Structure formats: C-alpha cells, structure tokens
C-alpha cells in the first residue's frame, strides 16, 4: 500500500502576541482520532474512536495499522479513547462492550508491539451503563507507580456523588490494576470503592502531570454553563451535579442545586462560562517554546481554540491567551514531543498536526 503525505503550512500571528509566529504542519489525515502517545522521537501511536490503532511516523507521515483484541463498542461518544505508553507497556482507555447494550469506561494493558497489541483489562468502571455519554477518559502515570484516570459520569448526574460507583470519579490504581493501600478507602473513606481517589466530576477529557510539582490536574468538560481546570486532590469532591458550574444544561434547563461554590467541594483553579467544550490539557516543558515552560495548554472542541494559561503559583492562575482559533477544526488531543514541539489531533478536519516556531 502506498501512502501519500500532504503537508500544509499555516503561518499566522498569535492574536495575543504580535511577536509570536507559529507554524502548523499537517502530518497526515486521519479518520476520527482521539489520542496519541510517543513511541520514540519519530513515531506515535494514535487511537481512533472508531476502533483503529495506527503507528505513524511524524517525519514521513507513513501509517501502519496495529492489530488489537479489545472488546470495544463505538457508542455515542465512546470507542477507543486515551492511549498511553509507559516503558514497554501500552495502556488504553476504551468503551468496553459489557453486553445487553451496556458499556463501561475500561482500561487495558499490553506489551508494546509494532504489529499486534494483546490487551488485558486492568480496570472496569462499574456498574456498566446503557448510555453513549461522558466516558472521560484521560490517563497519566505518576512516579512510574500509579495510574490516574478519569471516569465520566455517563450522563448520570448525581451518580458522581455515589462513592460505591466509579462513574463520575478520578481513579488511582497501581500499574497492574490493583488498588494502592494509601487510597482514600484505606485512609478514612471506608465506604469508597478502593480505586476512587476523588469524586464529583462530569466528563474530564483532559489530564496532565505537572513537570514542576508532580501534581495531577484535569480539565473537565462541563454542562452548557461552564468548564473548569483544577487539581486532583485526595479524597475530595468537585461537587457535580450538586454544584453545576454556570447552572445550565445544553438543553437550556437548569442543572444542579447550586451554582455557588461552598467548602464541601474542591475549588477549581480556572473556569470557562459558558462552556468552550474543553478537551485535552498539557503543562508545557520543552525547548521549542521555552518561554512557555510551566504554562498550561488547553484545547477546545466547540470553539476550536488552543489556549494558554499562566500559573502564578501552584494554587492560582493568571492571564489566559488564545494562541489560535478556527485553524484546524475541533482539537481533541495535545501532546508535547520529546524535543518540545507540540502535536495536536483534530476532529472534523481530522488530522495529526505539528506545531513549531517559524
């Protein structure tokens, strides 16, 4: 099979800084990509929501299908979701077919292979639910010991307040799928499921590990009323759906019991009202844009922007800048390459992109 590479260069001045000029290069067209992870300096694995995993050379654009054995189901917003390499292992978060129309946000693990990935489940978000909404799911690995992942509430609202159910929570597991003995369940939250680290989230489609303080942060795709960025905190509660950011569903009905934060809930670090449909997030560290080190890069689906937030300190955020808008479509994922260039996945105009300085 022959592969053809189409490269498009887009030069533009950032609307917020007249001396910043960026170059966007389309590496290759894709179908419906969801996540990417670096295998080495030249190759990435890309998961496609419709069920395909591809190995892509970011220099040549050549693509190779990687076979897998996942029992997945393309169900509304679900399918193959986050993919993540750690040493010689590949982790994937996906929509698992649990029979009778029910599915779950599940995580599987395989030894890396260029041709075939033989996955085995290490986590299932229970109970399985008959819904095509709000699967999450992003993952990070902390200290090469713990896997954090987001499990969306599947459209179930206050299920996110049920500590005996996984949907609507942030989970923390060991790399083999077992539960760390210092998780909240073993430290005073006796009713909590052993994998749950934090509750009260709607649909976190972004998660990142800070290179400066080793903390985990999420971006939460909220209701029409608004989205947020915040820190993952031990045994705490972001309040969904008791606390509804912005107070309005997409069908314009009221959501939540309150729109005001109170001390029962984790305080967000930054919010967008109304929702911009935040997706992936990364805290930048690299040589390509050294002036951005420790700044937060946030992608959005609805308004098709790449945004940058500046940390003032670990607990507060300064100004927000839109780096570009309506250039590549809905931006699904963002990752920082080994040399500091930025790699993006877009939907609609589905493709893999490289962002660098001119």
N, C-alpha and C positions, 0 to 999 in steps of 0.2 A: 504494500500500500504506500502511495506517495503522499507526502504531507506538504502543504503549501503554507508558507508563512506570510502573513500580511502585517506589515508594520505601519502604524500610523503615528506620526509625531504631532503632538498638540503643544504649542507654545503659548503661554499666557502669563499675564502678570497677576499675582495674587491680589484680590480686591482689598486686602488689608495691609499690604506692604509693597510699596512700589518698587523696591529694590530686590524682591524675590521673584525669580523666574524659574518655572518648573518645566520639566519635560516629561510627558506621558507617552509611553511606548506600549502599543498593544502587542503582546507576545503571541497570543493565539485566541481564536474564537472558541467558545465552549457552548454547552447546552444550557444547563441550569446550575451553575457551580455554587457550592455552599461554603467550602473551607479549603485552605491549603496549609501544608506543612513542609518545611525544608528537609530534604534527604541529605543533601550536601550543597556546596556552593553553586552548583549548576542545575540541580534538579529539585522539583517539588512534586508531592502527591496532592492531587485535587479530588475532593469528593463532590459528586453531583447529586443533587436532591433526587433525581430520577433513578439513582441506583448504581451509577458507574463510578469507578475509581480510576484515575489516569495518572501516569508518571509523565511529567512534562519537563523538557529541557528548556530552561528560561533563556538560553542563548540562541538556540536554533528554532525553538517552537515545536520541535518534534514531540509527538504524543504517542504513548503506549498504554493500552488498556491493561489494567491489573485485575485479574480474576479474584473473586472472593466468595465466601459461603454464607453471607449474612442473610438471616430470615427477616428481611426488611419489608416494609409496606409504604408505598407512596400514598399518603393520606392527608389531603389538605396541605397544611404547612409542613408536614412530615415527610421523611425519606432518609437519605444519608445526610448527616449533619456534620458536626465538627470532626476533623481528623487531626491527629497529633502524633509526632514521632518523638520518642524518648530513648536514647541509646539505640538498641537494636529492636525495640518494640514499637508497634503501631497501635494506637488507641483510636477507636472511633465511637462517636455517639450517634445513635440512629433510632429511627422509629421501628420498633420490633412488632411483628405481627403476632399477637397473643391469642388469635382465634376468636370466632364469634363476633367479628367486627371490632374487637378491642385491640388497642395498641399501647405501647409504653415507650417512654424515653429510656433507652438501654445503652450500656457501654460494653464494648467488646475489645479484646486484646489479641494481637497476633505478632509472631516474629516477622520482621521485615523480609520481604522477598520482592524482587522486581517483576515476577510473573504471577504469583498467586499468594493471597493472604488468607490463612486458615484461622479465622477468628473464633475465640471462645468468650462467651459472656462473663463479665465480672460484676455487673450491676444491672438491676432492673428497677425502674421506678414503679412501685406498687401503690395502689391497685392499678391494673390495666383499665383503660377508659375508652369508651366509644366516642371519640372526638378527634377532629382533624386540626385542632387549635393548640398553640402555645406549648411547644415541646422544649423550649430552650434552644439549643444546648451548646454551651461552650465549656472548654476544659483548660486547666493549667496544671502543671506539676511543680510542687514546691519542695525544695531541698532533696530532690530525687527520691522522695519518700511518700509524699501524699498527692493524690489526685483530687483536685476540686472540680466540680461540675455543677452546672445549673440545670435544674429540672423545672420546666414551665408548669403552670397550674392547669393546663389543658382546657382552659375556658371555664374552670370550675369555681372561680372567685374565691370564696372563703375556705375552700379545701386547703389553701395555702396557710391557714391557721391551724390545721389539724396535724399535730406532731406525730400522729400514728400513720401518716400517709406521706409519701415522698413528693407528689406534685406540688409545686409552689415553694420549693426549698433549694438551698445550696447544700450539696452533699460533699463530704470529705471522706475518702477511702484510702487504704493502702494500695500500692500498685498491683497487688494480687487480688484486689476486691474486698478484702477483709476490712473490718472497722477498727480504726485506731482507738486504743484504750484511753486516750485523753480527749475523745469527742464529748460533746455535751451530755450524752446519755450517761456517761460514767463519771460526770463531774457535777451532779446535782439535778440534771434534767432527766429524771429516771423514766418518764413516760415517752420520751422522744425515741424514734427509731435510731438505731445505732449509727447509721450513715449520715444523719442530718446534722449539719453544722449551723445553719441559720434558716429561719422560716420567713414567710410573708412576702414572697416575690411573685410577680405576674409572669413575665416572659423574658428573662435575661438572655439576650442574644450576643452579649459581649462579656468577655472575662479576660483579665490580664494580670500578670505578676510583675510588680514593680521591680526594676533592676536596682533601685536605690535603697528601698527599705524592706524588700522581700514580702510585702503585703499583697493580698489578692483584692482586686477591685472588679466591679461589674458595671455594665450599662444595662439598664432594664427598659425594655420596650413596653411602655405603659398603655393605658387606655387613651382615648382621644384627648383627654385632659392634659396628659403630660408624661414625659420620660424622666429617668434620673441616672446619675452616675454616683456610685458610692462604694464604700469599703465593705468587704466581707468580714463580719465580726462574730466571734464565738458566742453561740447560744442566744443570739439576738433575733429581732423580729422587725422586718421592714414594713409590716402593717397591712399589706394587701389582703383582702379587699375592705378591711375596716377603714383604713386610710387610703383614699383614692386621690392620687395626685391630679389636680385640675378638676376633679369631680364630675367628669363626663365620659360616657361610653361613646364608641364610634357610631352608634345609632342615635346619638344625641340625648339618651336617657341619663339620668343621674346615677352615679356609681358611688359606692362606699357610704359609710355612716358619718364620715367627717372628711373635710378637705384640709384640716389643720393638723400639723404635727403635734404629738404630745410625747411625754417621756417614756411611754410604753414602747416606742418604736425607735429603730436606728435612724439617726439623722442622715439625710442624703448630703452629698458634697456639692452636687450641681443638678439643676433641673431644667427641663425644657417644657414650657407651657405656651401653646398647646404642643402635642406630640410632633416630633420630627421623624418618628419611627427609627430610633437609634438601633444600630445593629452591632457591628464588631468594634472593639476598642483595643488600643495598644498604648503602652507608655514607652516613648521612644528612647532608644540608646543606640548610637551609631556614629559613623564618621561622615556620612553623606550630608547630614544636616546637623552638625554638632551644636548649633545654636538652639536646637530643639530638644536636646537631651533633658530627660525627665519631664517633658511635656506630654500631654495626653492627646492622642489622635483618635477621633471618634468618627465613625461612618454612619450615614443615614440612608434609609430606603426611600421614604416618601419625598423628601426634598433633595435627594441625590447630592448631598454635600459631603466633603471631607472637612472636618473642623479640628481646631487645635485649642486645647485648654492649657493654661499655665498653672502649675502647682505653686502656691505661695509657701506652703509647708504641708506636712502630712495631713493636716486637718482642714485645709481651706484652699480654694481655687480662685485664681484671678481672672483675667480677661479671656474672652473667647474670640477666636478669629475663624472666619470661613476661608479655607485655603482655596477651594474651588467648588463650583456648583454646576449641575447640568452638563457635565463634560463626558461622563462615561455611563450614565444610567444609574440605577439603584445599586448602591455599594453594599455588598453582602459581607465581605471579609477584608481584613487588612493584616499583613504580617510584615515584620522588619527582616530584611535579608541579612546574611552574615556580614556583608560589607556596609550595611546601613541604608541601602536603597529600600524603597517602600513598594510592597506588592499588594495589589488590590484585585478582588473578584467583583465583577458587576453582573447584575441580572437585567433582563430586558435586552439591553445591548450586551449580551453575555460574553464575557471575555476575561482573560488574565492580563493584567496591566503592570508595568514597571514605572515607578515614579522616581526621578532623579533630578539633580540640579543640571541646568543647561550648561 
